[in-house]
């Protein structure tokens, strides 16, 4: 892990969800961090010109609190390499980058830039994708627009904005729905952009680390069928009355988890995952696994975005640790049975 790399956060979210409010705060607050914000300026709601003097032919503006702001004129790659070059020459000083994508964008290709492009990967490290969801209009936007569902599936962390404008039950129902689309992203209700910066930066959502946090309620909900002994439906917290609600939304962005105590045959697993990614890559938003491999005393960690997959050796299994594999897939209409059965067949 190169400490000289510049961390990057991708900020995405539905129209009106408060991305601009959050960005304004990041850009004007005295937080002591020097942040370069890249505005994908095909946006409908650009940061207001009161903050940006966008008439200058110079597309990079230095704010009074040390932040830098620029709009993308060419493509993202050019903008990023230009910023990095100017930083190396000492013309610009910034510690991190925030890329705001427009309300209709799929963050996938933006995220992939940081893996595919060697020049970009030498300067930058993708930290996380943050998605803002508007509590008041979120349900309708998720119903109507696949790109909204994709943004949820892609997220490492989700902020529910304007939660104070709707009843708590509505916020809970929305969070429950989102949890089924993406159980690995923590959700947090926030008011009008008042998000502590610690929950925005350095989340390490793309790190190949051995942590695979999945919301425990999601696993409880998902228990039926695959491993009957995981069925703990007795949590008595009204979970049952939630079910009819979320079944009303059969979202095409879904997630599921594979778990097994048996070890994988490494060659079989590699072939299977390679084939799956070839066929379903465009529909696979995010996936991550911590694996028990035959013949290895260390955890193997892999994660991916669309067709791009990376893996790494993790720490050793601790003595007495409950060994096993856990993989979460988040994607659009992925064939759950094919994937689960295929993985089952890769076990030793």
C-alpha positions as CSV (number, residue, x, y, z in Angstrom):
1,X,0.0,0.0,0.0
2,X,1.7,3.1,-1.2
3,X,1.3,5.9,1.3
4,X,1.9,8.5,-1.4
5,X,-1.3,7.7,-3.2
6,X,-4.1,10.3,-3.1
7,X,-7.4,8.9,-1.7
8,X,-10.5,9.3,-3.9
9,X,-14.1,9.3,-2.9
10,X,-16.9,9.0,-5.4
11,X,-20.1,10.8,-4.4
12,X,-23.2,9.7,-6.1
13,X,-26.9,10.0,-5.4
14,X,-30.3,10.7,-6.6
15,X,-31.4,14.1,-7.9
16,X,-32.2,16.4,-5.0
17,X,-30.6,14.1,-2.4
18,X,-28.3,16.8,-1.1
19,X,-25.0,16.0,-2.8
20,X,-24.5,19.7,-3.6
21,X,-25.3,20.6,0.1
22,X,-22.8,18.0,1.3
23,X,-20.2,19.2,-1.2
24,X,-20.6,22.9,-0.3
25,X,-20.0,22.0,3.2
26,X,-16.9,20.0,2.3
27,X,-15.7,22.9,0.2
28,X,-16.3,25.8,2.5
29,X,-15.9,24.4,6.0
30,X,-12.7,24.9,7.9
31,X,-11.8,21.2,8.4
32,X,-8.1,21.6,7.7
33,X,-8.2,19.1,4.8
34,X,-7.2,20.2,1.4
35,X,-9.7,18.6,-0.9
36,X,-9.9,18.7,-4.7
37,X,-13.5,18.3,-5.9
38,X,-14.1,17.2,-9.5
39,X,-17.6,18.2,-10.7
40,X,-18.9,16.0,-13.4
41,X,-20.5,19.0,-14.9
42,X,-23.1,17.4,-17.1
43,X,-25.0,17.7,-13.8
44,X,-28.4,19.4,-13.6
45,X,-27.5,20.9,-10.3
46,X,-24.0,22.3,-10.5
47,X,-22.4,23.8,-7.4
48,X,-23.7,27.4,-7.5
49,X,-21.6,30.0,-9.1
50,X,-21.5,31.9,-5.9
51,X,-19.0,29.4,-4.8
52,X,-17.4,28.8,-8.2
53,X,-16.4,31.6,-10.5
54,X,-16.8,29.3,-13.4
55,X,-16.4,32.0,-16.0
56,X,-12.6,31.9,-15.8
57,X,-10.9,30.0,-18.6
58,X,-8.9,28.4,-15.8
59,X,-11.1,25.4,-14.8
60,X,-9.4,24.9,-11.5
61,X,-10.4,27.2,-8.6
62,X,-8.6,27.4,-5.3
63,X,-11.1,28.0,-2.4
64,X,-10.2,30.1,0.6
65,X,-10.1,27.1,3.0
66,X,-7.5,25.4,0.8
67,X,-9.8,23.3,-1.2
68,X,-9.6,23.1,-5.0
69,X,-12.5,22.8,-7.3
70,X,-12.7,21.9,-10.9
71,X,-15.2,20.9,-13.5
72,X,-14.6,18.1,-16.0
73,X,-14.3,19.5,-19.5
74,X,-12.7,16.5,-21.1
75,X,-12.9,13.1,-19.6
76,X,-12.3,12.1,-16.0
77,X,-9.0,10.4,-16.8
78,X,-7.5,13.6,-18.3
79,X,-8.7,15.7,-15.4
80,X,-7.2,13.3,-12.9
81,X,-3.8,13.0,-14.6
82,X,-3.7,16.8,-15.0
83,X,-4.4,17.3,-11.3
84,X,-1.8,14.8,-10.3
85,X,0.8,16.4,-12.6
86,X,0.1,19.9,-11.2
87,X,0.3,18.5,-7.6
88,X,3.7,17.0,-8.4
89,X,5.0,20.3,-9.8
90,X,3.8,22.0,-6.6
91,X,1.3,24.2,-8.5
92,X,-1.6,22.7,-6.6
93,X,-1.8,21.4,-3.1
94,X,-4.5,18.9,-2.1
95,X,-4.7,15.8,0.1
96,X,-7.7,14.0,-1.4
97,X,-10.2,14.0,-4.3
98,X,-14.0,13.9,-4.3
99,X,-15.6,13.1,-7.6
100,X,-19.3,14.1,-7.8
101,X,-21.1,12.1,-10.5
102,X,-24.3,13.3,-11.9
103,X,-27.7,12.1,-10.6
104,X,-28.1,9.6,-13.5
105,X,-24.6,8.1,-13.6
106,X,-23.6,4.5,-12.9
107,X,-20.5,4.9,-10.7
108,X,-19.1,1.6,-12.1
109,X,-17.1,3.0,-15.0
110,X,-15.8,5.8,-12.8
111,X,-14.6,3.3,-10.2
112,X,-13.1,1.1,-12.9
113,X,-10.8,3.9,-14.1
114,X,-8.8,3.5,-10.9
115,X,-8.1,-0.2,-11.6
116,X,-7.7,-0.3,-15.3
117,X,-5.5,2.7,-15.9
118,X,-1.9,2.3,-14.8
119,X,-1.1,5.9,-14.8
120,X,-4.1,6.8,-12.6
121,X,-3.4,3.8,-10.3
122,X,0.1,5.1,-9.8
123,X,-1.2,8.4,-8.3
124,X,-4.6,7.6,-6.8
125,X,-6.3,5.1,-4.5
126,X,-10.1,4.6,-4.7
127,X,-11.3,4.8,-1.1
128,X,-15.1,4.4,-1.4
129,X,-18.4,5.1,-3.2
130,X,-20.9,7.1,-1.2
131,X,-24.5,7.2,-2.2
132,X,-27.0,9.8,-1.0
133,X,-30.7,8.7,-1.0
134,X,-33.5,11.3,-0.4
135,X,-35.8,9.9,2.3
136,X,-38.8,11.8,0.9
137,X,-38.5,10.7,-2.7
138,X,-36.2,7.7,-2.4
139,X,-38.9,5.0,-2.7
140,X,-40.3,6.5,-5.9
141,X,-36.8,7.0,-7.4
142,X,-35.9,3.4,-6.7
143,X,-39.1,2.2,-8.3
144,X,-38.7,4.4,-11.4
145,X,-35.0,4.4,-12.2
146,X,-32.6,1.6,-12.5
147,X,-29.6,4.0,-12.2
148,X,-30.9,4.9,-8.7
149,X,-30.9,1.2,-7.8
150,X,-27.4,0.7,-9.3
151,X,-26.1,3.6,-7.2
152,X,-27.4,1.8,-4.1
153,X,-25.9,-1.5,-5.1
154,X,-22.5,0.1,-5.7
155,X,-22.2,2.0,-2.5
156,X,-19.8,1.4,0.3
157,X,-21.8,3.7,2.5
158,X,-25.3,5.2,2.2
159,X,-26.6,8.4,3.6
160,X,-30.3,8.9,3.9
161,X,-30.9,12.7,3.6
162,X,-34.0,14.7,4.6
163,X,-34.9,12.0,7.0
164,X,-36.4,14.7,9.3
165,X,-39.1,15.4,6.6
166,X,-40.8,12.0,6.8
167,X,-42.1,9.7,9.5
168,X,-39.6,7.4,11.1
169,X,-41.6,4.3,9.9
170,X,-41.0,5.5,6.3
171,X,-37.3,5.9,6.9
172,X,-37.1,2.5,8.5
173,X,-39.0,0.9,5.6
174,X,-36.7,2.6,3.1
175,X,-33.6,1.4,5.0
176,X,-35.0,-2.1,5.1
177,X,-35.5,-2.1,1.4
178,X,-32.0,-0.7,0.7
179,X,-30.5,-3.3,3.0
180,X,-31.8,-6.1,0.8
181,X,-30.2,-4.4,-2.3
182,X,-26.9,-3.8,-0.5
183,X,-26.3,-5.5,2.9
184,X,-22.6,-4.5,3.0
185,X,-23.0,-0.7,3.1
186,X,-23.7,0.8,6.5
187,X,-26.6,3.3,6.3
188,X,-26.9,6.5,8.2
189,X,-29.7,9.1,8.3
190,X,-28.4,12.6,8.0
191,X,-29.9,16.1,8.1
192,X,-29.2,18.5,5.3
193,X,-25.6,17.7,4.7
194,X,-24.6,17.7,8.3
195,X,-22.5,14.6,8.0
196,X,-19.4,14.3,10.2
197,X,-16.4,14.2,7.7
198,X,-15.1,11.2,9.5
199,X,-18.0,9.2,8.1
200,X,-17.2,10.4,4.6
201,X,-13.5,9.9,4.2
202,X,-11.0,7.0,4.7
203,X,-13.7,4.4,4.7
204,X,-11.4,1.9,2.8
205,X,-14.4,0.4,1.0
206,X,-12.1,-0.9,-1.8
207,X,-9.4,-2.3,0.5
208,X,-8.7,-5.9,0.1
209,X,-9.0,-6.5,3.8
210,X,-10.4,-9.5,5.7
211,X,-13.4,-7.7,7.0
212,X,-16.7,-8.5,5.3
213,X,-19.4,-6.7,7.2
214,X,-22.9,-7.7,6.3
215,X,-25.8,-6.4,8.2
216,X,-26.8,-9.3,10.6
217,X,-30.5,-8.7,10.1
218,X,-30.0,-9.3,6.4
219,X,-28.4,-12.7,7.1
220,X,-31.2,-13.6,9.5
221,X,-33.7,-12.7,6.8
222,X,-31.8,-14.6,4.2
223,X,-31.4,-17.7,6.3
224,X,-34.2,-19.7,4.7
225,X,-33.3,-22.2,2.1
226,X,-29.6,-22.3,1.8
227,X,-28.4,-23.3,5.3
228,X,-31.4,-24.2,7.4
229,X,-29.5,-24.1,10.6
230,X,-29.0,-20.3,10.1
231,X,-32.7,-19.7,10.4
232,X,-33.0,-17.6,13.5
233,X,-36.4,-16.1,12.8
234,X,-37.3,-15.9,16.4
235,X,-35.9,-12.4,16.9
236,X,-39.3,-11.2,17.9
237,X,-38.7,-7.6,16.8
238,X,-41.5,-7.3,14.4
239,X,-39.4,-8.6,11.6
240,X,-42.4,-10.6,10.4
241,X,-44.5,-7.6,9.7
242,X,-41.7,-6.0,7.7
243,X,-41.7,-8.8,5.3
244,X,-44.9,-8.0,3.3
245,X,-43.6,-4.5,3.0
246,X,-40.3,-5.3,1.3
247,X,-41.8,-8.0,-0.8
248,X,-43.9,-5.3,-2.4
249,X,-40.6,-4.1,-4.0
250,X,-39.0,-6.8,-6.1
251,X,-36.0,-4.8,-7.0
252,X,-33.7,-6.0,-9.8
253,X,-30.7,-5.0,-7.8
254,X,-30.4,-7.7,-5.2
255,X,-27.8,-9.2,-3.0
256,X,-27.2,-12.7,-1.6
257,X,-24.5,-14.4,0.5
258,X,-22.8,-17.7,0.0
259,X,-21.4,-19.3,3.1
260,X,-19.7,-22.7,3.7
261,X,-17.6,-24.3,6.3
262,X,-15.9,-26.5,3.6
263,X,-12.7,-25.4,1.8
264,X,-12.6,-24.4,-1.8
265,X,-10.6,-26.2,-4.5
266,X,-8.5,-23.2,-5.7
267,X,-8.3,-24.2,-9.4
268,X,-12.1,-25.0,-9.7
269,X,-13.0,-21.7,-7.9
270,X,-10.8,-19.7,-10.1
271,X,-12.3,-21.2,-13.3
272,X,-15.8,-20.8,-12.0
273,X,-15.4,-17.1,-10.9
274,X,-13.6,-16.3,-14.2
275,X,-16.5,-17.8,-16.2
276,X,-19.2,-16.0,-14.1
277,X,-17.5,-12.6,-14.5
278,X,-17.2,-13.1,-18.3
279,X,-20.9,-13.8,-18.5
280,X,-22.5,-11.6,-15.8
281,X,-19.8,-9.0,-15.3
282,X,-21.9,-6.0,-16.6
283,X,-24.6,-7.0,-14.1
284,X,-22.3,-7.5,-11.2
285,X,-22.0,-4.3,-9.3
286,X,-19.9,-5.2,-6.3
287,X,-18.8,-8.5,-4.8
288,X,-16.4,-9.5,-2.1
289,X,-15.4,-12.7,-0.3
290,X,-13.2,-14.0,2.4
291,X,-12.4,-17.6,1.5
292,X,-11.2,-20.8,3.1
293,X,-8.9,-22.4,0.5
294,X,-7.6,-26.0,0.6
295,X,-3.9,-26.1,1.2
296,X,-3.6,-22.5,2.5
297,X,-3.4,-21.5,6.2
298,X,-4.3,-17.9,5.2
299,X,-7.5,-16.3,4.3
300,X,-7.9,-15.4,0.7
301,X,-9.7,-12.2,0.0
302,X,-11.2,-11.2,-3.3
303,X,-13.5,-8.4,-4.5
304,X,-14.6,-6.9,-7.7
305,X,-16.5,-4.3,-9.7
306,X,-18.2,-5.5,-12.8
307,X,-15.7,-7.6,-14.8
308,X,-12.7,-6.5,-12.7
309,X,-11.6,-8.8,-9.9
310,X,-8.7,-8.6,-7.6
311,X,-7.5,-11.0,-4.9
312,X,-5.0,-11.2,-2.2
313,X,-3.7,-13.3,0.7
314,X,-5.1,-12.2,4.0
315,X,-4.0,-12.9,7.5
316,X,-3.6,-16.5,8.8
317,X,-6.7,-18.2,10.2
318,X,-6.3,-17.9,14.0
319,X,-6.1,-21.0,16.1
320,X,-9.6,-22.0,17.1
321,X,-11.1,-19.5,14.6
322,X,-14.4,-20.5,13.0
323,X,-13.1,-21.3,9.5
324,X,-15.2,-20.9,6.5
325,X,-16.0,-18.9,3.4
326,X,-18.4,-15.9,3.1
327,X,-19.1,-14.2,-0.2
328,X,-21.5,-11.4,-0.9
329,X,-22.8,-10.6,-4.4
330,X,-24.6,-7.4,-5.3
331,X,-26.0,-7.2,-8.9
332,X,-28.8,-6.8,-11.3
333,X,-31.0,-9.9,-11.8
334,X,-28.1,-12.2,-11.0
335,X,-29.0,-15.9,-11.2
336,X,-28.7,-16.7,-7.5
337,X,-29.2,-20.5,-7.9
338,X,-26.7,-20.9,-10.6
339,X,-24.1,-19.0,-8.6
340,X,-24.8,-20.7,-5.3
341,X,-24.8,-24.2,-6.9
342,X,-21.7,-23.4,-8.9
343,X,-19.8,-22.3,-5.8
344,X,-21.0,-25.4,-4.0
345,X,-19.4,-27.5,-6.7
346,X,-16.1,-25.8,-6.3
347,X,-15.8,-27.0,-2.7
348,X,-13.4,-29.8,-1.9
